[in-house]
Amino acid sequence: MGQQAIPVRTAGLGQAVGPEPTAVSGAVLLLPGGEEVSARRPSPVRAALALRSLGRRFVRAGRAEGLAVHRVRYRYRGWNGSEAHLAADAQWAVDEIVRRYGDVPVCLVGVDMGGRAALRAGGHEAVNSVVAMAPWLPEDDVAAPAEPVKQLVGRRVLIVHGTNDQRTDPELSFRYAARAKKVNRQVCRFEVHSDGHGLTGHRDEVGWLAVDFMLGALYGHHLSRPVEDALAAPPPIGLRMPLAAGFGRSLKR
């Protein structure tokens, strides 16, 4: 018997979170985490759980605006070096959004390695904003090119990181944000003091922050004062903005 052919893997777009609008005017793509190196398939259950509550929050906030929210299904669990599989899948997903809904603005929202994918794929012409939560970013290496930032020019960028993160180094996301701020003034970064990688200690505040930022970027809603201040402040102030306890209670969405 001949050797069985290995099926070609393809990325996918999950079903719309919540009811899909009849007229879509904008989209959020949710990018789950991953690993540095792995050819295994991602766990669909783990990926869905990690972003489920955040996706539902986006749907509720953007329902009246015609917002569609989808989760990206990666081909592989790993970033895999120069292949950058997760970023390539994120770019494919943006293309698919455009194919389905037309020329609508897209906000990429990623966690962990998905945060890196969101930042890397942010240069797609349909992307107008990026939210990276506890992003996995590579260590500084003089022998390797730095993680690119020029693709983010013209996009609004929000990075959120817990100061007690033991999986992804918050200092690396600060350095990345500082480099990105030099080429794009529309970059801000919030620090969630005492929180860890999952940002579970301040889940509500982080959720409201992401929603506030997304509605401002996609639909021109008035941003909350802390986000406005973070975007306007020079480094390092706007890149080490503390996320206040109770953030979002005064926002009427």
JONORBEL-V371073 format. One record per residue. D_CENTER is the distance of its C-alpha to the mean C-alpha in Angstrom with 1 decimal. Layout:
BEGIN
d_center->D_CENTER
d_center->D_CENTER
END
This chain:
BEGIN
d_center->46.2
d_center->43.6
d_center->40.3
d_center->37.7
d_center->35.0
d_center->31.4
d_center->29.3
d_center->26.7
d_center->23.2
d_center->21.0
d_center->17.4
d_center->17.1
d_center->15.5
d_center->16.1
d_center->18.3
d_center->17.0
d_center->16.2
d_center->19.2
d_center->21.7
d_center->20.7
d_center->21.8
d_center->25.0
d_center->23.8
d_center->20.1
d_center->19.1
d_center->15.4
d_center->12.6
d_center->9.2
d_center->7.9
d_center->6.7
d_center->6.3
d_center->8.7
d_center->10.0
d_center->13.0
d_center->15.9
d_center->17.1
d_center->19.9
d_center->20.8
d_center->22.3
d_center->22.2
d_center->20.6
d_center->17.6
d_center->18.8
d_center->18.0
d_center->19.1
d_center->16.9
d_center->13.7
d_center->14.8
d_center->15.8
d_center->12.7
d_center->10.7
d_center->13.9
d_center->14.6
d_center->11.3
d_center->11.7
d_center->15.3
d_center->14.6
d_center->12.7
d_center->15.7
d_center->18.3
d_center->17.1
d_center->16.8
d_center->19.7
d_center->22.2
d_center->20.2
d_center->19.9
d_center->16.2
d_center->15.4
d_center->12.6
d_center->12.4
d_center->11.1
d_center->11.3
d_center->14.3
d_center->14.5
d_center->18.0
d_center->18.0
d_center->16.8
d_center->16.7
d_center->15.2
d_center->19.0
d_center->19.7
d_center->20.2
d_center->19.5
d_center->15.7
d_center->15.7
d_center->12.1
d_center->11.2
d_center->14.3
d_center->13.4
d_center->10.2
d_center->12.6
d_center->15.2
d_center->13.2
d_center->12.8
d_center->16.5
d_center->17.3
d_center->15.8
d_center->18.1
d_center->20.9
d_center->20.8
d_center->20.3
d_center->21.3
d_center->20.1
d_center->17.4
d_center->14.5
d_center->11.0
d_center->7.7
d_center->4.7
d_center->2.4
d_center->2.8
d_center->6.0
d_center->8.9
d_center->9.5
d_center->6.6
d_center->4.8
d_center->7.8
d_center->7.7
d_center->4.9
d_center->7.1
d_center->10.1
d_center->9.9
d_center->9.2
d_center->13.0
d_center->13.7
d_center->16.1
d_center->14.7
d_center->11.3
d_center->11.9
d_center->8.8
d_center->5.3
d_center->3.8
d_center->3.9
d_center->6.3
d_center->9.4
d_center->8.3
d_center->11.3
d_center->13.0
d_center->16.5
d_center->19.6
d_center->21.5
d_center->24.0
d_center->26.7
d_center->27.5
d_center->24.1
d_center->22.2
d_center->19.5
d_center->15.9
d_center->15.8
d_center->14.6
d_center->16.8
d_center->14.6
d_center->12.7
d_center->16.0
d_center->16.2
d_center->12.5
d_center->11.5
d_center->9.1
d_center->8.3
d_center->8.3
d_center->9.7
d_center->12.0
d_center->15.1
d_center->18.3
d_center->19.8
d_center->17.1
d_center->19.4
d_center->17.1
d_center->14.8
d_center->16.6
d_center->15.5
d_center->18.0
d_center->16.2
d_center->13.0
d_center->15.6
d_center->17.4
d_center->14.6
d_center->13.8
d_center->17.6
d_center->17.9
d_center->15.2
d_center->17.1
d_center->20.2
d_center->19.3
d_center->17.2
d_center->18.2
d_center->15.3
d_center->13.3
d_center->13.3
d_center->12.6
d_center->13.8
d_center->15.7
d_center->16.4
d_center->19.9
d_center->21.4
d_center->18.4
d_center->17.3
d_center->14.5
d_center->13.9
d_center->14.0
d_center->16.6
d_center->19.2
d_center->17.5
d_center->15.5
d_center->16.9
d_center->16.3
d_center->12.6
d_center->12.3
d_center->14.4
d_center->12.6
d_center->9.4
d_center->11.9
d_center->14.0
d_center->11.6
d_center->10.5
d_center->14.3
d_center->15.3
d_center->13.2
d_center->14.0
d_center->17.4
d_center->18.8
d_center->19.2
d_center->20.6
d_center->18.2
d_center->19.3
d_center->21.5
d_center->19.4
d_center->16.4
d_center->19.1
d_center->20.8
d_center->17.8
d_center->17.2
d_center->21.0
d_center->21.9
d_center->22.7
d_center->21.4
d_center->21.5
d_center->21.7
d_center->18.5
d_center->16.6
d_center->18.2
d_center->18.2
d_center->19.0
d_center->17.5
d_center->20.7
d_center->21.9
d_center->22.2
d_center->19.6
d_center->19.3
d_center->22.9
d_center->24.2
d_center->21.6
d_center->23.2
d_center->20.9
END
